[in-house]
């Protein structure tokens, strides 16, 4: 993910990305990760309005690619947040990691990847 994309995420999600976090996903999934973080941030904002206990607000620990889908860990998660994460994981299995277009999962060597037909054999480093 590019630095400008990470900066955009931090501006949109000050609560959930406020502390130390690690986001290591391909650029093609930026919109998916942005929507995931924004949805978690919205839940955190609602909790913040009601309880005013910032130490118990949800915080994203990491978001990374694993076996062709998004993996996300959140501290102080709720059922709503777990549902948001599962939806993003399902979407990531149908979205190309390289460009963000519609794709599918397949095996490339020993790992699963999610790519469109155009990037099927593309070597990727991120």
BAVO-201783 format. One record per residue: residue in three letters; x, y, z of N, C-alpha, C in turn. Coordinates in pm, whole numbers, plus 50000, padded with zeros to 5 digits. Example, Ala and Ser with C-alpha at 12.3 -4.5 7.8 and 13.67 -1.06 7.14 Angstrom:
BEGIN
- type | n_x | n_y | n_z | ca_x | ca_y | ca_z | c_x | c_y | c_z
- ALA | 51319 | 49431 | 50780 | 51230 | 49550 | 50780 | 51320 | 49670 | 50780
- SER | 51285 | 49775 | 50708 | 51367 | 49894 | 50714 | 51290 | 50003 | 50787
***
This chain:
BEGIN
- type | n_x | n_y | n_z | ca_x | ca_y | ca_z | c_x | c_y | c_z
- UNK | 50084 | 49883 | 50000 | 50000 | 50000 | 50000 | 50089 | 50124 | 50000
- UNK | 50048 | 50223 | 49926 | 50127 | 50345 | 49913 | 50113 | 50433 | 50037
- UNK | 50213 | 50519 | 50059 | 50212 | 50608 | 50176 | 50094 | 50705 | 50173
- UNK | 50058 | 50754 | 50055 | 49944 | 50845 | 50044 | 49814 | 50774 | 50085
- UNK | 49803 | 50647 | 50050 | 49685 | 50570 | 50088 | 49681 | 50550 | 50240
- UNK | 49796 | 50521 | 50300 | 49802 | 50505 | 50446 | 49765 | 50635 | 50516
- UNK | 49811 | 50749 | 50463 | 49779 | 50879 | 50522 | 49629 | 50907 | 50513
- UNK | 49568 | 50872 | 50401 | 49423 | 50890 | 50385 | 49346 | 50807 | 50487
- UNK | 49393 | 50686 | 50513 | 49331 | 50599 | 50613 | 49340 | 50659 | 50752
- UNK | 49458 | 50709 | 50788 | 49476 | 50766 | 50922 | 49389 | 50890 | 50944
- UNK | 49369 | 50969 | 50838 | 49282 | 51087 | 50850 | 49137 | 51046 | 50871
- UNK | 49093 | 50942 | 50802 | 48953 | 50899 | 50813 | 48925 | 50823 | 50942
- UNK | 49026 | 50756 | 50997 | 49005 | 50666 | 51111 | 49096 | 50698 | 51229
- UNK | 49079 | 50813 | 51293 | 49169 | 50851 | 51402 | 49158 | 50764 | 51527
- UNK | 49041 | 50708 | 51555 | 49027 | 50625 | 51674 | 49084 | 50485 | 51649
- UNK | 49037 | 50420 | 51546 | 49076 | 50281 | 51523 | 49220 | 50264 | 51476
- UNK | 49276 | 50368 | 51415 | 49415 | 50360 | 51369 | 49504 | 50455 | 51447
- UNK | 49459 | 50498 | 51564 | 49532 | 50598 | 51641 | 49661 | 50548 | 51702
- UNK | 49665 | 50424 | 51740 | 49786 | 50368 | 51802 | 49862 | 50285 | 51702
- UNK | 49958 | 50213 | 51753 | 50044 | 50131 | 51667 | 49962 | 50026 | 51594
- UNK | 49973 | 50024 | 51464 | 49901 | 49928 | 51382 | 49988 | 49893 | 51262
- UNK | 49954 | 49784 | 51198 | 50029 | 49739 | 51081 | 49929 | 49709 | 50970
- UNK | 49944 | 49777 | 50859 | 49861 | 49750 | 50743 | 49953 | 49712 | 50629
- UNK | 49943 | 49588 | 50586 | 50031 | 49536 | 50483 | 49947 | 49458 | 50382
- UNK | 49885 | 49532 | 50290 | 49803 | 49471 | 50187 | 49841 | 49529 | 50051
- UNK | 49813 | 49457 | 49945 | 49839 | 49509 | 49810 | 49752 | 49631 | 49780
- UNK | 49800 | 49716 | 49693 | 49730 | 49840 | 49659 | 49594 | 49818 | 49596
- UNK | 49575 | 49707 | 49529 | 49446 | 49678 | 49467 | 49333 | 49666 | 49566
- UNK | 49364 | 49636 | 49689 | 49264 | 49621 | 49793 | 49245 | 49748 | 49875
- UNK | 49301 | 49861 | 49832 | 49292 | 49983 | 49912 | 49148 | 50022 | 49942
- UNK | 49062 | 50028 | 49841 | 48923 | 50069 | 49863 | 48853 | 49974 | 49959
- UNK | 48881 | 49847 | 49948 | 48823 | 49747 | 50037 | 48869 | 49770 | 50182
- UNK | 48999 | 49795 | 50199 | 49054 | 49822 | 50333 | 49003 | 49956 | 50386
- UNK | 48993 | 50056 | 50299 | 48942 | 50186 | 50341 | 48799 | 50173 | 50393
- UNK | 48716 | 50101 | 50319 | 48576 | 50082 | 50362 | 48568 | 50000 | 50491
- UNK | 48654 | 49902 | 50505 | 48660 | 49822 | 50628 | 48695 | 49910 | 50748
- UNK | 48802 | 49988 | 50735 | 48845 | 50075 | 50844 | 48740 | 50181 | 50875
- UNK | 48679 | 50237 | 50771 | 48577 | 50341 | 50792 | 48456 | 50284 | 50866
- UNK | 48416 | 50164 | 50832 | 48301 | 50102 | 50899 | 48334 | 50074 | 51046
- UNK | 48455 | 50026 | 51073 | 48496 | 50002 | 51212 | 48506 | 50135 | 51287
- UNK | 48556 | 50238 | 51220 | 48565 | 50371 | 51280 | 48427 | 50425 | 51316
- UNK | 48330 | 50403 | 51230 | 48194 | 50449 | 51258 | 48138 | 50382 | 51384
- UNK | 48163 | 50252 | 51400 | 48121 | 50181 | 51522 | 48192 | 50241 | 51643
- UNK | 48322 | 50267 | 51630 | 48399 | 50325 | 51741 | 48347 | 50463 | 51778
- UNK | 48311 | 50543 | 51679 | 48257 | 50677 | 51706 | 48125 | 50668 | 51783
- UNK | 48041 | 50573 | 51747 | 47914 | 50554 | 51818 | 47939 | 50512 | 51963
- UNK | 48034 | 50421 | 51984 | 48067 | 50378 | 52120 | 48123 | 50496 | 52199
- UNK | 48206 | 50576 | 52134 | 48266 | 50692 | 52200 | 48161 | 50793 | 52245
- UNK | 48056 | 50812 | 52166 | 47948 | 50905 | 52202 | 47871 | 50857 | 52324
- UNK | 47853 | 50726 | 52334 | 47772 | 50671 | 52443 | 47849 | 50655 | 52573
- UNK | 47968 | 50599 | 52567 | 48036 | 50558 | 52689 | 48144 | 50654 | 52739
- UNK | 48209 | 50722 | 52649 | 48319 | 50811 | 52686 | 48432 | 50740 | 52760
- UNK | 48454 | 50615 | 52728 | 48565 | 50541 | 52785 | 48659 | 50501 | 52672
- UNK | 48749 | 50588 | 52638 | 48835 | 50569 | 52522 | 48923 | 50446 | 52530
- UNK | 48952 | 50401 | 52651 | 49042 | 50285 | 52662 | 48976 | 50156 | 52614
- UNK | 48844 | 50153 | 52604 | 48773 | 50034 | 52559 | 48722 | 50045 | 52415
- UNK | 48766 | 50144 | 52343 | 48725 | 50160 | 52204 | 48798 | 50059 | 52116
- UNK | 48733 | 50016 | 52008 | 48799 | 49921 | 51918 | 48920 | 49983 | 51850
- UNK | 49024 | 49904 | 51838 | 49148 | 49949 | 51772 | 49196 | 49838 | 51678
- UNK | 49237 | 49877 | 51560 | 49289 | 49782 | 51463 | 49435 | 49755 | 51495
- UNK | 49468 | 49627 | 51509 | 49606 | 49587 | 51538 | 49680 | 49565 | 51406
- UNK | 49620 | 49487 | 51317 | 49680 | 49467 | 51186 | 49575 | 49430 | 51083
- UNK | 49609 | 49461 | 50958 | 49534 | 49416 | 50842 | 49639 | 49370 | 50743
- UNK | 49627 | 49246 | 50700 | 49725 | 49192 | 50605 | 49658 | 49093 | 50512
- UNK | 49732 | 49060 | 50408 | 49686 | 48958 | 50314 | 49737 | 48823 | 50363
- UNK | 49649 | 48725 | 50362 | 49689 | 48588 | 50397 | 49608 | 48491 | 50314
- UNK | 49677 | 48412 | 50235 | 49615 | 48311 | 50150 | 49504 | 48369 | 50061
- UNK | 49532 | 48484 | 50002 | 49441 | 48542 | 49904 | 49321 | 48614 | 49961
- UNK | 49322 | 48644 | 50091 | 49213 | 48722 | 50149 | 49267 | 48812 | 50259
- UNK | 49184 | 48906 | 50300 | 49222 | 49001 | 50405 | 49209 | 48933 | 50541
- UNK | 49307 | 48959 | 50624 | 49305 | 48913 | 50763 | 49315 | 49038 | 50849
- UNK | 49226 | 49051 | 50946 | 49220 | 49172 | 51029 | 49204 | 49132 | 51175
- UNK | 49282 | 49197 | 51262 | 49271 | 49173 | 51406 | 49237 | 49305 | 51473
- UNK | 49136 | 49301 | 51560 | 49088 | 49421 | 51629 | 49083 | 49395 | 51779
- UNK | 49132 | 49490 | 51857 | 49119 | 49485 | 52003 | 48985 | 49548 | 52039
- UNK | 48917 | 49493 | 52137 | 48787 | 49542 | 52184 | 48681 | 49540 | 52073
- UNK | 48683 | 49434 | 51993 | 48585 | 49420 | 51887 | 48447 | 49385 | 51940
- UNK | 48347 | 49408 | 51859 | 48209 | 49375 | 51892 | 48155 | 49280 | 51785
- UNK | 48032 | 49235 | 51804 | 47970 | 49151 | 51701 | 47958 | 49225 | 51569
- UNK | 47923 | 49352 | 51577 | 47911 | 49432 | 51455 | 48045 | 49440 | 51381
- UNK | 48151 | 49461 | 51455 | 48284 | 49471 | 51394 | 48325 | 49336 | 51336
- UNK | 48299 | 49227 | 51406 | 48331 | 49095 | 51352 | 48255 | 49069 | 51223
- UNK | 48131 | 49114 | 51216 | 48051 | 49099 | 51094 | 48111 | 49183 | 50980
- UNK | 48153 | 49304 | 51011 | 48215 | 49391 | 50910 | 48342 | 49326 | 50855
- UNK | 48422 | 49268 | 50943 | 48548 | 49203 | 50901 | 48518 | 49083 | 50813
- UNK | 48421 | 49001 | 50850 | 48385 | 48883 | 50770 | 48336 | 48922 | 50631
- UNK | 48259 | 49030 | 50622 | 48214 | 49077 | 50492 | 48331 | 49122 | 50406
- UNK | 48426 | 49193 | 50466 | 48544 | 49238 | 50391 | 48627 | 49118 | 50346
- UNK | 48638 | 49017 | 50430 | 48712 | 48896 | 50391 | 48645 | 48829 | 50272
- UNK | 48514 | 48819 | 50274 | 48444 | 48757 | 50161 | 48463 | 48838 | 50033
- UNK | 48456 | 48971 | 50045 | 48476 | 49057 | 49927 | 48618 | 49045 | 49873
- UNK | 48715 | 49029 | 49964 | 48855 | 49022 | 49919 | 48883 | 48897 | 49837
- UNK | 48803 | 48793 | 49852 | 48824 | 48671 | 49773 | 48769 | 48685 | 49632
- UNK | 48704 | 48797 | 49602 | 48646 | 48820 | 49470 | 48699 | 48946 | 49405
- UNK | 48807 | 49003 | 49463 | 48862 | 49131 | 49418 | 49013 | 49116 | 49394
- UNK | 49058 | 49152 | 49275 | 49200 | 49138 | 49240 | 49288 | 49219 | 49335
- UNK | 49392 | 49155 | 49387 | 49484 | 49219 | 49479 | 49568 | 49328 | 49411
- UNK | 49587 | 49316 | 49282 | 49675 | 49407 | 49208 | 49602 | 49534 | 49165
- UNK | 49482 | 49516 | 49104 | 49414 | 49632 | 49045 | 49279 | 49664 | 49108
- UNK | 49221 | 49572 | 49183 | 49092 | 49595 | 49245 | 48974 | 49553 | 49161
- UNK | 48997 | 49506 | 49038 | 48888 | 49458 | 48954 | 48837 | 49324 | 49005
- UNK | 48730 | 49275 | 48942 | 48675 | 49146 | 48981 | 48777 | 49035 | 48954
- UNK | 48795 | 48949 | 49051 | 48890 | 48841 | 49038 | 48840 | 48715 | 49106
- UNK | 48927 | 48616 | 49112 | 48892 | 48492 | 49179 | 49017 | 48435 | 49245
- UNK | 48993 | 48345 | 49340 | 49104 | 48282 | 49410 | 49152 | 48161 | 49333
- UNK | 49284 | 48141 | 49334 | 49343 | 48022 | 49275 | 49479 | 48001 | 49340
- UNK | 49534 | 47884 | 49318 | 49665 | 47850 | 49373 | 49775 | 47896 | 49280
- UNK | 49874 | 47963 | 49338 | 49994 | 48004 | 49266 | 50110 | 47948 | 49346
- UNK | 50162 | 47836 | 49302 | 50263 | 47767 | 49382 | 50196 | 47703 | 49502
- UNK | 50243 | 47740 | 49621 | 50189 | 47682 | 49744 | 50087 | 47772 | 49813
- UNK | 50060 | 47888 | 49758 | 49971 | 47982 | 49825 | 49848 | 48013 | 49741
- UNK | 49744 | 48057 | 49808 | 49625 | 48107 | 49739 | 49642 | 48255 | 49713
- UNK | 49599 | 48300 | 49597 | 49599 | 48441 | 49563 | 49464 | 48476 | 49502
- UNK | 49432 | 48602 | 49501 | 49308 | 48649 | 49439 | 49347 | 48751 | 49333
- UNK | 49318 | 48716 | 49209 | 49357 | 48802 | 49097 | 49258 | 48794 | 48983
- UNK | 49262 | 48895 | 48899 | 49181 | 48895 | 48778 | 49259 | 48820 | 48669
- UNK | 49195 | 48801 | 48555 | 49260 | 48729 | 48445 | 49385 | 48804 | 48395
- UNK | 49378 | 48936 | 48395 | 49489 | 49019 | 48347 | 49616 | 49000 | 48431
- UNK | 49601 | 48985 | 48563 | 49716 | 48975 | 48654 | 49739 | 48833 | 48706
- UNK | 49688 | 48736 | 48637 | 49694 | 48598 | 48684 | 49835 | 48549 | 48713
- UNK | 49931 | 48584 | 48631 | 50068 | 48535 | 48652 | 50164 | 48645 | 48695
- UNK | 50113 | 48755 | 48742 | 50191 | 48872 | 48781 | 50272 | 48844 | 48909
- UNK | 50401 | 48876 | 48908 | 50484 | 48867 | 49029 | 50457 | 48988 | 49113
- UNK | 50437 | 48967 | 49243 | 50397 | 49078 | 49329 | 50486 | 49090 | 49450
- UNK | 50524 | 49213 | 49479 | 50601 | 49245 | 49599 | 50535 | 49364 | 49665
- UNK | 50507 | 49355 | 49795 | 50447 | 49468 | 49867 | 50494 | 49469 | 50008
***
